[in-house]
Amino acid sequence: MNENLKPKSNIISQSINGYQPLFLYRPKDKEYWVKKRKEGLTQCYLKGKGELIPWEGEKILKVFDNVTLNIKDDTFKSKFKKMRVAKRAPNKWRLFFTTERIVATIPYGKTLKIGDIVDLFTTTFKRQSHKKHYIVAHFPHSMLAGIVLRLKQGKPNCEHIAFVYKNKLKNRIVNYTLYFFNYGSQKQSEEFCLKFKNSACKLQLKLLKLVKDLSLLSQAEVSRIRSEITRNLDKKDFDMRENREKFKDITIKTLYIGGIPLPIFPRITS
Protein backbone atom coordinates (compact mmCIF):
# COMPACT_ATOMS: atom_id res chain seq x y z
CA MET A 1 0.00 0.00 0.00
CA ASN A 2 1.18 3.51 -0.77
CA GLU A 3 2.44 4.86 2.55
CA ASN A 4 0.89 8.24 1.71
CA LEU A 5 -2.58 6.68 1.76
CA LYS A 6 -4.39 6.52 5.08
CA PRO A 7 -5.96 3.25 6.19
CA LYS A 8 -9.58 2.92 5.06
CA SER A 9 -10.87 3.15 8.64
CA ASN A 10 -9.16 6.52 9.19
CA ILE A 11 -10.46 7.92 5.91
CA ILE A 12 -14.02 6.85 6.62
CA SER A 13 -13.86 8.13 10.21
CA GLN A 14 -12.73 11.53 8.95
CA SER A 15 -15.53 11.57 6.40
CA ILE A 16 -18.06 10.79 9.16
CA ASN A 17 -16.68 13.47 11.48
CA GLY A 18 -16.51 16.07 8.72
CA TYR A 19 -19.99 15.48 7.33
CA GLN A 20 -22.05 18.65 6.77
CA PRO A 21 -25.73 18.53 5.75
CA LEU A 22 -25.65 22.16 4.57
CA PHE A 23 -22.71 24.30 3.50
CA LEU A 24 -21.59 27.18 1.29
CA TYR A 25 -19.70 26.29 -1.89
CA ARG A 26 -17.42 28.95 -3.39
CA PRO A 27 -15.16 28.71 -6.48
CA LYS A 28 -12.23 30.17 -4.56
CA ASP A 29 -12.37 27.19 -2.19
CA LYS A 30 -11.69 24.69 -4.97
CA GLU A 31 -8.09 23.99 -3.97
CA TYR A 32 -9.17 23.56 -0.35
CA TRP A 33 -11.86 21.03 -1.32
CA VAL A 34 -9.42 19.10 -3.52
CA LYS A 35 -7.04 18.91 -0.56
CA LYS A 36 -9.81 17.74 1.76
CA ARG A 37 -10.91 15.15 -0.79
CA LYS A 38 -7.41 13.65 -0.82
CA GLU A 39 -7.59 13.47 2.96
CA GLY A 40 -10.78 11.46 2.69
CA LEU A 41 -13.57 14.00 3.23
CA THR A 42 -16.39 12.80 1.00
CA GLN A 43 -18.06 16.06 0.08
CA CYS A 44 -19.93 17.51 -2.91
CA TYR A 45 -18.15 18.94 -5.92
CA LEU A 46 -19.94 21.19 -8.39
CA LYS A 47 -19.55 22.55 -11.90
CA GLY A 48 -19.68 26.27 -12.54
CA LYS A 49 -23.47 26.41 -12.81
CA GLY A 50 -24.16 24.43 -9.66
CA GLU A 51 -24.40 21.04 -11.35
CA LEU A 52 -23.29 18.03 -9.34
CA ILE A 53 -20.10 16.26 -10.35
CA PRO A 54 -20.89 12.59 -9.58
CA TRP A 55 -18.42 10.29 -7.94
CA GLU A 56 -16.90 7.47 -9.95
CA GLY A 57 -19.61 4.84 -10.33
CA GLU A 58 -22.37 7.08 -8.96
CA LYS A 59 -25.43 7.47 -11.18
CA ILE A 60 -27.70 10.50 -11.23
CA LEU A 61 -31.17 8.96 -11.43
CA LYS A 62 -33.26 12.11 -11.66
CA VAL A 63 -32.79 15.88 -11.64
CA PHE A 64 -35.48 18.32 -10.52
CA ASP A 65 -35.31 22.03 -11.40
CA ASN A 66 -36.89 24.97 -9.56
CA VAL A 67 -37.69 22.84 -6.54
CA THR A 68 -39.02 24.26 -3.29
CA LEU A 69 -36.98 22.78 -0.46
CA ASN A 70 -36.57 23.45 3.22
CA ILE A 71 -34.45 21.78 5.87
CA LYS A 72 -35.00 21.32 9.58
CA ASP A 73 -32.28 20.25 11.98
CA ASP A 74 -33.07 18.89 15.44
CA THR A 75 -29.66 19.58 16.96
CA PHE A 76 -30.02 21.66 20.08
CA LYS A 77 -27.66 24.44 19.03
CA SER A 78 -28.50 24.49 15.32
CA LYS A 79 -28.70 27.85 13.56
CA PHE A 80 -31.57 26.56 11.47
CA LYS A 81 -33.45 24.51 14.06
CA LYS A 82 -36.41 26.88 14.18
CA MET A 83 -36.88 27.34 10.46
CA ARG A 84 -40.51 27.52 9.43
CA VAL A 85 -40.95 24.51 7.22
CA ALA A 86 -43.51 25.76 4.70
CA LYS A 87 -43.24 29.55 4.83
CA ARG A 88 -40.70 31.40 2.71
CA ALA A 89 -39.01 28.20 1.57
CA PRO A 90 -36.56 28.91 -1.30
CA ASN A 91 -37.97 27.63 -4.59
CA LYS A 92 -34.97 27.77 -6.91
CA TRP A 93 -33.18 24.66 -5.75
CA ARG A 94 -31.85 22.10 -8.21
CA LEU A 95 -32.19 18.62 -6.73
CA PHE A 96 -30.08 15.64 -7.76
CA PHE A 97 -31.37 12.22 -6.76
CA THR A 98 -28.53 9.73 -7.20
CA THR A 99 -27.84 6.10 -6.37
CA GLU A 100 -26.03 7.20 -3.20
CA ARG A 101 -27.40 10.52 -1.95
CA ILE A 102 -29.61 13.55 -2.42
CA VAL A 103 -27.79 16.74 -3.31
CA ALA A 104 -29.57 20.06 -3.78
CA THR A 105 -27.95 23.31 -4.89
CA ILE A 106 -29.21 26.87 -5.03
CA PRO A 107 -27.40 30.10 -5.98
CA TYR A 108 -26.68 32.02 -2.81
CA GLY A 109 -28.26 35.13 -4.30
CA LYS A 110 -31.60 33.33 -4.65
CA THR A 111 -31.84 33.07 -0.87
CA LEU A 112 -30.92 36.61 0.13
CA LYS A 113 -34.57 37.61 0.37
CA ILE A 114 -35.40 34.47 2.33
CA GLY A 115 -35.01 35.20 6.00
CA ASP A 116 -34.57 31.63 7.16
CA ILE A 117 -31.78 29.99 5.18
CA VAL A 118 -29.62 33.07 4.64
CA ASP A 119 -29.22 33.42 8.39
CA LEU A 120 -27.02 30.34 8.24
CA PHE A 121 -24.35 32.25 6.40
CA THR A 122 -23.85 35.63 8.02
CA THR A 123 -21.70 37.96 5.96
CA THR A 124 -21.00 41.65 5.50
CA PHE A 125 -20.31 41.35 1.77
CA LYS A 126 -22.62 42.86 -0.80
CA ARG A 127 -24.83 40.72 -3.00
CA GLN A 128 -22.59 40.87 -6.07
CA SER A 129 -19.72 39.32 -4.10
CA HIS A 130 -21.69 36.06 -3.96
CA LYS A 131 -21.53 35.41 -7.69
CA LYS A 132 -21.14 31.68 -8.41
CA HIS A 133 -21.61 30.86 -4.74
CA TYR A 134 -24.02 28.02 -3.96
CA ILE A 135 -25.70 26.71 -0.87
CA VAL A 136 -25.56 22.92 -0.98
CA ALA A 137 -27.70 20.39 0.86
CA HIS A 138 -26.05 16.97 1.04
CA PHE A 139 -27.84 13.89 2.42
CA PRO A 140 -26.42 10.36 1.97
CA HIS A 141 -28.84 7.46 1.66
CA SER A 142 -27.00 5.66 4.48
CA MET A 143 -28.67 7.92 7.07
CA LEU A 144 -32.17 7.80 5.60
CA ALA A 145 -34.55 6.52 8.29
CA GLY A 146 -37.92 7.21 6.69
CA ILE A 147 -40.00 9.05 4.11
CA VAL A 148 -43.24 10.83 5.01
CA LEU A 149 -45.95 12.03 2.62
CA ARG A 150 -48.38 14.70 3.78
CA LEU A 151 -51.68 14.68 1.91
CA LYS A 152 -54.68 16.99 2.21
CA GLN A 153 -58.11 15.47 1.78
CA GLY A 154 -59.76 16.49 -1.48
CA LYS A 155 -56.53 17.69 -3.11
CA PRO A 156 -54.96 15.58 -5.87
CA ASN A 157 -51.38 16.67 -5.21
CA CYS A 158 -49.07 15.66 -2.39
CA GLU A 159 -48.47 18.66 -0.13
CA HIS A 160 -44.89 17.69 0.66
CA ILE A 161 -42.51 14.78 0.96
CA ALA A 162 -40.31 14.71 4.05
CA PHE A 163 -37.08 12.71 4.02
CA VAL A 164 -35.97 12.00 7.59
CA TYR A 165 -32.27 11.35 8.16
CA LYS A 166 -30.67 10.38 11.45
CA ASN A 167 -27.07 10.94 12.47
CA LYS A 168 -25.36 9.62 15.58
CA LEU A 169 -23.37 12.44 17.18
CA LYS A 170 -21.46 11.15 20.19
CA ASN A 171 -24.10 9.40 22.29
CA ARG A 172 -27.28 10.88 20.83
CA ILE A 173 -29.20 10.71 17.58
CA VAL A 174 -29.82 13.92 15.64
CA ASN A 175 -32.53 14.14 12.99
CA TYR A 176 -32.39 16.16 9.78
CA THR A 177 -35.56 16.51 7.73
CA LEU A 178 -35.51 17.58 4.09
CA TYR A 179 -38.92 18.86 2.95
CA PHE A 180 -39.61 18.57 -0.78
CA PHE A 181 -42.62 20.61 -1.95
CA ASN A 182 -44.69 20.59 -5.13
CA TYR A 183 -43.54 17.24 -6.47
CA GLY A 184 -46.73 16.30 -8.25
CA SER A 185 -49.78 14.08 -7.95
CA GLN A 186 -50.35 11.75 -5.04
CA LYS A 187 -49.82 8.70 -7.26
CA GLN A 188 -46.56 10.06 -8.71
CA SER A 189 -45.31 10.92 -5.23
CA GLU A 190 -46.11 7.49 -3.85
CA GLU A 191 -44.42 5.69 -6.76
CA PHE A 192 -41.34 7.90 -6.47
CA CYS A 193 -41.09 7.33 -2.70
CA LEU A 194 -41.46 3.55 -3.00
CA LYS A 195 -38.62 3.41 -5.54
CA PHE A 196 -36.53 5.71 -3.38
CA LYS A 197 -37.20 3.57 -0.30
CA ASN A 198 -36.12 0.40 -2.11
CA SER A 199 -32.92 2.02 -3.43
CA ALA A 200 -31.96 3.30 0.02
CA CYS A 201 -32.67 -0.07 1.67
CA LYS A 202 -30.54 -1.99 -0.84
CA LEU A 203 -27.65 0.47 -0.51
CA GLN A 204 -27.79 0.36 3.29
CA LEU A 205 -27.67 -3.44 3.30
CA LYS A 206 -24.46 -3.26 1.25
CA LEU A 207 -22.98 -0.62 3.55
CA LEU A 208 -23.69 -2.65 6.68
CA LYS A 209 -20.84 -5.01 5.77
CA LEU A 210 -18.46 -2.04 5.77
CA VAL A 211 -19.92 -0.83 9.07
CA LYS A 212 -19.37 -4.28 10.58
CA ASP A 213 -15.83 -4.71 9.20
CA LEU A 214 -14.75 -1.33 10.61
CA SER A 215 -16.56 -1.86 13.95
CA LEU A 216 -18.39 1.43 13.59
CA LEU A 217 -21.40 -0.02 15.42
CA SER A 218 -21.76 -2.94 17.79
CA GLN A 219 -22.66 -6.36 16.42
CA ALA A 220 -26.05 -6.11 18.15
CA GLU A 221 -26.76 -2.75 16.50
CA VAL A 222 -25.72 -4.05 13.08
CA SER A 223 -27.98 -7.10 13.44
CA ARG A 224 -30.93 -4.98 14.57
CA ILE A 225 -30.52 -2.51 11.69
CA ARG A 226 -30.14 -5.32 9.13
CA SER A 227 -33.38 -6.94 10.32
CA GLU A 228 -35.21 -3.61 10.21
CA ILE A 229 -33.97 -2.72 6.72
CA THR A 230 -34.77 -6.19 5.36
CA ARG A 231 -38.28 -6.02 6.79
CA ASN A 232 -38.88 -2.56 5.33
CA LEU A 233 -37.47 -3.51 1.93
CA ASP A 234 -40.13 -6.21 1.63
CA LYS A 235 -42.98 -3.82 2.48
CA LYS A 236 -44.94 -2.47 -0.47
CA ASP A 237 -47.51 -0.39 1.39
CA PHE A 238 -47.36 2.84 3.38
CA ASP A 239 -48.13 3.04 7.08
CA MET A 240 -51.01 5.49 7.42
CA ARG A 241 -52.54 7.72 10.05
CA GLU A 242 -55.15 10.45 9.98
CA ASN A 243 -54.47 13.81 11.56
CA ARG A 244 -56.61 16.89 12.03
CA GLU A 245 -54.84 20.23 11.74
CA LYS A 246 -56.91 23.38 12.14
CA PHE A 247 -60.08 21.57 11.05
CA LYS A 248 -58.43 20.22 7.88
CA ASP A 249 -58.23 16.49 7.29
CA ILE A 250 -54.64 15.43 6.76
CA THR A 251 -53.39 11.98 5.80
CA ILE A 252 -49.83 11.06 6.74
CA LYS A 253 -48.22 8.15 4.87
CA THR A 254 -44.89 6.82 6.04
CA LEU A 255 -42.25 4.50 4.61
CA TYR A 256 -39.63 3.26 7.07
CA ILE A 257 -36.12 2.33 5.96
CA GLY A 258 -34.04 1.60 9.04
CA GLY A 259 -31.21 4.03 8.83
CA ILE A 260 -27.54 3.45 9.52
CA PRO A 261 -27.03 6.45 11.82
CA LEU A 262 -23.76 7.42 10.16
CA PRO A 263 -22.92 9.16 6.85
CA ILE A 264 -21.26 6.10 5.31
CA PHE A 265 -20.29 6.19 1.65
CA PRO A 266 -19.48 3.12 -0.50
CA ARG A 267 -16.07 4.53 -1.41
CA ILE A 268 -12.95 5.90 0.23
CA THR A 269 -12.23 8.45 -2.48
CA SER A 270 -14.41 10.57 -4.73
Disulfide bonds with the S-S distance in Angstrom:
none
